[in-house]
Amino acid sequence: MGEGIGRQLASKWAKTSALLSHPRIAPHIPPTRMYTKENLRSMLSSYGMVVIKPVRGAGGHGVIKVSRTQGGYSYTYYSHRKSFSSFEALTSSLASTKKNRKYLIQRGIHLATISGRPIDYRVKNVKTGEGWAIRSMVGRLARQGLFVTNLCRGGTRLTAAQGIRGSLSAGLVKRKKREMRELTRISTQVLESRYPGIGQLGFDYGLDKNGKIWIFEVNTRPQ
């Protein structure tokens, strides 16, 4: 696999753009833009809460949650929360936190929770001799006080069924697992047609408080 394609696969922006091209997948992707002050201002105005994350990066590293508050603005970085009375003070502090790395801004989703701790899901899809096969579907429960669910940040691993049952209801388990499988199947077709040669995909899904499934990210590994 060429260096150029390897680089492109690392870009969250390139993969998001590919998935947005499919009408069945697009409604499940939170609105996403490249980070600029203007984009941050308008997205906070529209959604009240956004997540900014490095274009390249994994493990929840560098992810910042930014919110509009009654007194102005705040952001949470790992377990640290800072508040600001003006937009300028917010963006100045963000600039020193994110340094010169390129970031995306994504609409923040209020995830379903268990005991106040957000939960999301990782679905691993692997290409075999017979075609693609889902190898695992697990829930990841954020450590108390954190909003990122990554296991390397102290998140707790659950079965997908435990996660859906505990955060929404037992009656939704079968339907939501089926939906995640279907979104995985279609997204894999889209990404494979755009990037021939991929052999492993890791999908990060979230279910909001209404039970809607969102695709936050797809991690790609060449064969």
C-alpha positions in Angstrom: 0.0 0.0 0.0 1.4 3.4 -1.0 2.5 6.0 1.5 -0.1 8.4 0.1 -3.1 6.1 0.8 -1.7 5.2 4.2 -1.6 8.9 5.1 -5.0 9.5 3.8 -6.5 6.6 5.7 -5.2 8.2 8.9 -7.2 11.3 8.3 -10.6 11.4 10.1 -11.7 14.1 7.6 -11.1 11.9 4.5 -13.1 8.9 6.0 -15.9 11.2 7.2 -16.2 12.7 3.8 -16.4 9.2 2.2 -19.2 8.1 4.5 -21.2 11.3 4.1 -21.5 10.4 0.4 -23.9 7.5 1.2 -27.5 8.5 1.9 -28.1 5.7 4.4 -25.0 6.5 6.4 -24.9 10.3 6.3 -27.8 10.9 8.8 -25.8 8.9 11.4 -22.7 11.2 11.2 -22.6 14.2 13.6 -22.1 17.4 11.6 -18.3 17.8 11.3 -16.1 20.7 10.2 -12.4 21.6 10.2 -11.4 23.7 13.3 -11.5 27.4 12.8 -12.7 30.1 15.2 -15.6 30.9 12.9 -16.7 27.3 12.7 -16.4 26.9 16.5 -18.5 29.9 17.1 -21.3 28.9 14.7 -21.3 25.3 15.8 -21.5 26.2 19.5 -24.3 28.6 18.5 -26.2 25.8 16.7 -25.5 22.9 19.1 -24.5 24.3 22.5 -21.8 21.5 22.9 -19.2 20.3 20.5 -16.2 17.9 20.6 -12.9 18.9 19.0 -10.4 16.2 18.2 -7.1 15.9 16.3 -7.4 15.0 12.6 -4.8 12.3 13.4 -4.8 10.5 16.8 -6.3 7.6 18.7 -7.1 6.5 22.2 -9.1 9.6 23.1 -5.8 11.6 23.0 -6.3 15.3 22.7 -10.1 15.3 22.6 -11.7 18.4 24.1 -15.4 18.9 24.9 -16.5 22.6 24.5 -19.8 23.9 25.8 -21.8 27.2 26.0 -22.7 27.9 29.6 -24.8 30.6 31.3 -21.7 32.5 32.2 -20.0 32.1 28.8 -18.1 29.0 27.8 -16.3 26.0 29.2 -14.2 23.2 28.0 -13.2 19.8 29.5 -9.9 18.2 28.6 -9.6 14.7 30.2 -10.9 15.5 33.7 -9.9 19.2 33.8 -12.6 21.8 33.3 -12.0 25.5 32.5 -14.6 28.3 32.3 -14.4 31.5 30.3 -16.5 34.6 30.2 -15.7 35.4 26.5 -15.2 33.6 23.3 -11.8 35.2 22.8 -10.6 33.8 26.2 -11.9 30.4 25.2 -10.2 30.3 21.8 -7.0 31.7 23.2 -6.8 28.9 25.8 -7.8 26.3 23.2 -4.9 27.5 21.0 -2.4 26.7 23.7 -4.0 23.3 24.4 -4.2 22.1 20.9 -0.9 23.7 19.8 -0.5 23.6 16.0 -2.2 20.3 15.4 -5.1 20.2 12.9 -8.4 19.6 14.6 -12.0 18.7 13.6 -15.1 20.1 15.3 -18.0 17.6 15.7 -21.4 18.2 17.0 -21.5 17.0 20.6 -23.9 14.1 21.2 -25.5 13.6 24.7 -24.8 9.9 25.0 -27.0 7.5 26.9 -25.4 6.9 30.3 -25.1 4.3 33.1 -25.0 5.9 36.5 -24.1 9.2 34.8 -21.2 7.7 32.9 -21.4 7.9 29.1 -21.1 4.7 27.1 -20.2 4.1 23.5 -19.5 1.0 21.4 -16.6 -0.4 19.3 -17.4 -2.8 16.5 -14.5 -4.6 14.9 -14.9 -5.8 11.3 -12.2 -7.9 9.7 -11.7 -9.1 6.1 -11.3 -12.9 5.8 -11.0 -15.3 2.9 -14.8 -15.5 2.8 -15.4 -11.7 3.0 -15.9 -9.3 5.9 -16.9 -10.6 9.4 -17.7 -8.8 12.6 -15.3 -10.1 15.2 -16.5 -8.1 18.2 -19.1 -5.6 19.4 -18.4 -4.2 22.9 -19.6 -1.3 25.1 -17.1 1.1 26.7 -18.2 2.9 29.8 -16.3 6.1 30.7 -14.4 6.3 33.9 -16.2 8.4 36.5 -15.6 12.0 35.8 -14.4 11.5 32.2 -16.3 11.9 28.9 -14.0 9.8 26.8 -14.7 6.1 27.0 -11.4 4.7 25.8 -10.2 1.7 27.8 -6.7 3.1 27.9 -8.2 6.1 29.8 -9.8 3.8 32.5 -13.0 3.0 30.7 -14.8 -0.3 31.5 -15.5 -2.9 28.9 -19.0 -4.4 28.7 -20.9 -6.5 26.2 -22.9 -4.4 23.8 -26.1 -6.0 25.2 -25.1 -5.0 28.8 -24.5 -1.5 27.6 -27.7 -1.1 25.7 -29.7 -2.7 28.5 -28.1 -0.6 31.2 -28.3 2.8 29.4 -31.5 2.5 27.5 -33.7 -0.7 27.8 -33.6 -4.4 27.4 -36.2 -4.1 24.7 -33.8 -2.3 22.4 -30.9 -4.7 22.6 -31.7 -6.8 19.5 -32.8 -3.9 17.3 -29.8 -1.6 18.1 -27.3 -4.4 17.6 -28.9 -5.3 14.3 -28.7 -1.6 13.3 -25.0 -1.3 14.2 -24.3 -4.5 12.1 -26.2 -3.0 9.1 -24.4 0.4 9.4 -21.1 -1.5 9.7 -21.8 -3.5 6.6 -22.8 -0.5 4.4 -19.9 1.7 5.7 -17.4 -1.0 5.0 -18.6 -1.3 1.4 -18.2 2.5 1.0 -14.7 2.6 2.5 -13.5 -0.4 0.6 -14.6 1.0 -2.7 -12.8 4.3 -1.8 -9.7 2.6 -0.3 -9.1 -0.8 -1.8 -6.7 -2.9 0.3 -8.1 -2.2 3.8 -8.4 -5.3 5.9 -9.6 -4.2 9.3 -12.1 -1.6 10.5 -12.9 -0.4 14.0 -16.2 1.5 14.2 -16.9 3.8 17.2 -20.7 4.2 17.7 -22.7 6.1 20.2 -26.3 5.9 21.2 -27.9 9.1 22.3 -30.5 9.4 25.0 -33.2 8.8 22.4 -31.6 5.6 21.2 -30.3 7.1 17.8 -27.1 5.6 16.6 -24.2 7.9 15.7 -21.0 7.0 14.0 -18.1 9.0 15.6 -15.1 7.5 13.9 -13.8 4.6 11.8 -10.3 3.4 12.4 -8.7 1.8 9.4 -5.9 -0.7 9.2 -4.5 -1.9 5.8 -4.2 -5.6 5.3 
